[in-house]
Amino acid sequence: MFKIGKIEIPDTPLLLAPMENMTEPSFRSLCKYYGADLMYTEFVASEALIRNIDKTFKKLKIFAEERPVGIQIYGHNIDSMVEAAKIAAEAKPELVDINYGCPVKKIAKRGAGAGMLQDIPKMVEMTSKIVKAVDLPVTVKTRLGWDYDSLVIEEVAERLQDVGIQALAIHGRTRNQFYKGKADWTLIGKVKNNPRIKIPIIGNGDIDSPQKAKQMIDQYGVDALMIGRATFGKPYLFKEIKHFLKTGEILPEMSVNEKVELAKLHFSKSLEWKGDKRGIFEMRQHFSNYFKSLYDFKKTRIRLVTCTDITEIYNILEEIKTNWGEK
Ligand SMILES: Cc1cc2nc3c(=O)[nH]c(=O)nc-3n(C[C@H](O)[C@H](O)[C@H](O)COP(=O)(O)O)c2cc1C
């Protein structure tokens, strides 16, 4: 049984990874529909929360039907992070997650996100204070280390467990790898198999198919899988993986007509939540992925991801049905 606070999930849970500009209510609602067991907000800057910035507050919104959802925060200042955790807790998520994994230069070089992997005593102190400050479970998401010369994850896991975190998600890359190369799960497996570790270990990195998901569970014994980029334009990946884990069978590929209907629904939700400009812009990655398997799609794809007119985008989606869809 996977357990964090009041969250109890019997089978190996599938988590939607926190992703900036991506894991907001419109996309989360679709991932939830297709079986995501636990989801997160995108990371929220502690300093912006404290300064009460409207745009940042919107990121805390959680709808009843998406739960359980964790709010993820990041920052380099301990007092600000403690304050931000309290503000996040007031939004009543199921958990507060701390980001010690973001590799982006302006964040990590300041000591926030993955930057914290270079100062473990500070990381431990910050985590301990946040655990004490909020009544909710606190979890952490991080990477293997800053670079391959400092693979600190085994020490980090023990020390963060000792100060009270209730789960640890590990992305199998170092900070210096950003998203390059292949995720290395061997250290994730080592943390999981450390007899001192009692909290759930969530494995993350490069899961993009039902087979890969099963392989990672079988090979490394992790308690849960966290999936990020492979869900773009494919929120139903959760359903495909669940079906495979249960039955050993691969579900038939979703039809083109169904994909168009799903993309339209996704687009309408995106517009509703983000407004026209961001709603269009942030759908582009999804649109590309929804239809990436179509033959000779390049010209239509370019039109779809450069168009700025809502009606025209719906027209192009209908065209996809006419030209590629099942009659
Ligand atoms: C566009 C994008 C935004 C991301 N934003 C966040 C974030 O806000 N917080 C976080 O912890 N990780 C973030 N990540 C990292 C993902 O959560 C995940 O760890 C990473 O993509 C590896 O998993 P994957 O191979 O399944 O995509 C982001 C990744 C991408 C691609």
The ligand as a MOL file (V3000), in Angstrom:
LIG
                    3D

  0  0  0     0  0            999 V3000
M  V30 BEGIN CTAB
M  V30 COUNTS 31 33 0 0 0
M  V30 BEGIN ATOM
M  V30 1 C 8.3730 21.8520 -19.2870 0
M  V30 2 C 8.8410 21.2420 -17.9910 0
M  V30 3 C 8.5740 21.9020 -16.8050 0
M  V30 4 C 8.9900 21.3510 -15.5840 0
M  V30 5 N 8.6610 21.9880 -14.4300 0
M  V30 6 C 8.9420 21.3870 -13.2320 0
M  V30 7 C 8.4800 21.9400 -12.0060 0
M  V30 8 O 7.7940 22.9730 -11.9650 0
M  V30 9 N 8.8060 21.2700 -10.8560 0
M  V30 10 C 9.5430 20.1100 -10.8510 0
M  V30 11 O 9.8020 19.5300 -9.7990 0
M  V30 12 N 9.9870 19.5760 -12.0020 0
M  V30 13 C 9.6800 20.1680 -13.1870 0
M  V30 14 N 10.0650 19.5620 -14.3440 0
M  V30 15 C 10.7440 18.2470 -14.2980 0
M  V30 16 C 9.7070 17.1090 -14.3710 0
M  V30 17 O 8.8680 17.1290 -13.2370 0
M  V30 18 C 10.3970 15.7340 -14.4520 0
M  V30 19 O 11.1960 15.5510 -13.3170 0
M  V30 20 C 11.2750 15.5890 -15.6910 0
M  V30 21 O 10.6310 16.0690 -16.8420 0
M  V30 22 C 11.6950 14.1250 -15.9000 0
M  V30 23 O 10.5650 13.2990 -16.0550 0
M  V30 24 P 10.0760 12.8040 -17.5190 0
M  V30 25 O 11.2520 12.1490 -18.1800 0
M  V30 26 O 8.9660 11.8330 -17.2440 0
M  V30 27 O 9.6410 14.0200 -18.2660 0
M  V30 28 C 9.6970 20.1220 -15.5740 0
M  V30 29 C 9.9690 19.4850 -16.7760 0
M  V30 30 C 9.5550 20.0200 -17.9790 0
M  V30 31 C 9.8560 19.2820 -19.2510 0
M  V30 END ATOM
M  V30 BEGIN BOND
M  V30 1 1 1 2
M  V30 2 1 2 3
M  V30 3 2 2 30
M  V30 4 2 3 4
M  V30 5 1 4 5
M  V30 6 1 4 28
M  V30 7 2 5 6
M  V30 8 1 6 7
M  V30 9 1 6 13
M  V30 10 2 7 8
M  V30 11 1 7 9
M  V30 12 1 9 10
M  V30 13 2 10 11
M  V30 14 1 10 12
M  V30 15 2 12 13
M  V30 16 1 13 14
M  V30 17 1 14 15
M  V30 18 1 14 28
M  V30 19 1 15 16
M  V30 20 1 16 17
M  V30 21 1 16 18
M  V30 22 1 18 19
M  V30 23 1 18 20
M  V30 24 1 20 21
M  V30 25 1 20 22
M  V30 26 1 22 23
M  V30 27 1 23 24
M  V30 28 2 24 25
M  V30 29 1 24 26
M  V30 30 1 24 27
M  V30 31 2 28 29
M  V30 32 1 29 30
M  V30 33 1 30 31
M  V30 END BOND
M  V30 END CTAB
M  END
